[in-house]
Amino acid sequence: MIGALVRNVLSFFHIGNGSLNSPVDTRRKFTRHNGVHAEVSVGNRAYSIRDWSLGGVSFETAPDAGITAGDKILLVLKFRFLHETITIQHPAEIVRTAKRGIAAQFSPLSIPVRRDFDRVLDSLHTERFLASQAA
């Protein structure tokens, strides 16, 4: 029983499972996160987030979203966790559009916004750890 607990803690920190020796995707500056209950609002429309990182966000849209590459927009991101909802408002630039999805790159993060994203990451890691313990 203690061995399983130690393995879970070590795997949470990616220690001892070989992940530190795994090839790393060097094309990306920041780690992408998905599987988070989150949405992004652009103007008065809310969209589901596909994935996000400290560099930007990818979200689902309808084909007629009216957003094009190069647009500078203000995003409102809402991350929903068991114990709280964290809302972050930040400017971004649209870097890629498709029929049902958009990718936006964040403007440089201010210190308060970076702290908010750190809170999101802490909550994300905590929820994943708790879920691993419930199994």
C-alpha positions in Angstrom: 0.0 0.0 0.0 2.8 2.5 0.9 4.6 1.5 -2.3 1.6 2.4 -4.4 1.3 5.7 -2.7 5.0 6.5 -3.3 4.7 5.5 -6.9 1.7 7.8 -7.4 3.5 10.7 -5.8 6.6 10.0 -7.9 4.6 9.7 -11.1 2.8 13.0 -10.3 6.2 14.7 -10.3 7.3 12.6 -13.3 10.0 10.9 -11.3 10.9 7.3 -11.8 8.6 6.6 -14.7 11.1 7.3 -17.5 9.3 10.5 -18.6 12.4 12.5 -18.0 14.2 10.4 -20.6 11.4 10.7 -23.1 11.9 12.8 -26.2 10.7 16.4 -25.8 8.8 18.3 -28.4 11.2 21.3 -28.9 8.9 23.0 -31.4 6.9 24.4 -28.5 8.1 27.0 -26.0 5.4 26.1 -23.4 3.7 22.8 -22.4 0.1 22.4 -23.7 -2.7 21.5 -21.3 -5.9 19.9 -22.3 -8.8 18.1 -20.6 -9.5 21.2 -18.4 -13.1 22.5 -17.9 -12.5 25.9 -19.4 -14.0 28.4 -21.8 -12.8 31.5 -23.5 -15.0 34.5 -24.3 -14.4 36.8 -27.2 -16.7 39.7 -27.1 -20.1 38.3 -26.1 -19.5 34.8 -27.3 -18.1 31.9 -25.3 -16.2 29.0 -26.8 -14.8 25.7 -25.4 -11.0 25.6 -24.9 -9.3 22.7 -26.8 -5.9 23.3 -25.2 -3.9 26.1 -23.7 -0.4 27.0 -22.6 1.4 30.0 -21.2 1.9 31.1 -24.8 -1.7 30.9 -26.1 -4.9 29.1 -26.4 -6.7 27.0 -29.0 -10.5 27.0 -28.9 -13.5 25.7 -30.9 -15.7 28.0 -32.9 -18.5 28.0 -35.3 -17.6 28.4 -39.0 -19.1 31.9 -39.0 -17.1 33.2 -36.0 -15.9 36.3 -37.9 -12.4 36.1 -36.4 -9.5 36.1 -38.8 -5.7 35.6 -38.5 -4.0 38.8 -37.4 -7.0 40.1 -35.4 -6.0 41.5 -32.0 -8.6 40.6 -29.4 -9.3 40.6 -25.7 -9.8 37.1 -24.3 -11.6 36.2 -21.1 -10.6 32.7 -20.0 -12.6 30.9 -17.3 -11.0 27.8 -15.7 -13.5 25.8 -13.6 -12.2 23.6 -10.8 -13.9 21.8 -7.9 -13.0 24.5 -5.4 -13.0 27.7 -7.5 -13.3 29.3 -10.9 -10.3 31.3 -12.0 -11.0 34.1 -14.6 -8.2 35.7 -16.6 -8.6 38.6 -19.0 -5.7 39.1 -21.4 -5.1 40.4 -24.9 -4.0 38.1 -27.7 -3.5 37.9 -31.5 -5.1 35.3 -33.7 -2.4 33.2 -35.3 -4.4 30.5 -37.0 -8.0 29.9 -38.0 -9.9 26.8 -39.4 -13.5 26.0 -40.0 -14.1 24.9 -36.4 -11.1 26.2 -34.4 -8.9 29.2 -33.7 -5.5 29.5 -32.2 -4.4 32.7 -30.4 -1.1 33.8 -29.1 -1.1 35.8 -25.8 0.5 39.2 -25.6 3.4 39.1 -23.1 2.1 38.1 -19.7 2.1 40.7 -16.9 3.2 39.5 -13.4 -0.4 39.4 -12.1 -1.6 37.4 -15.1 1.3 35.0 -14.8 0.4 34.5 -11.1 -3.2 33.7 -12.2 -1.9 31.1 -14.6 0.2 29.7 -11.9 -2.9 29.3 -9.8 -4.6 27.5 -12.7 -1.7 25.1 -13.0 -1.6 24.5 -9.2 -5.4 23.7 -9.3 -5.0 21.5 -12.3 -2.1 19.5 -10.7 -4.0 19.2 -7.5 -7.2 17.9 -9.1 -5.2 15.4 -11.2 -3.4 14.2 -8.1 -6.6 13.8 -6.1 -8.2 11.9 -9.0 -5.2 9.5 -9.1 -5.7 8.8 -5.4 -9.4 8.1 -5.8 -8.8 5.3 -8.3 
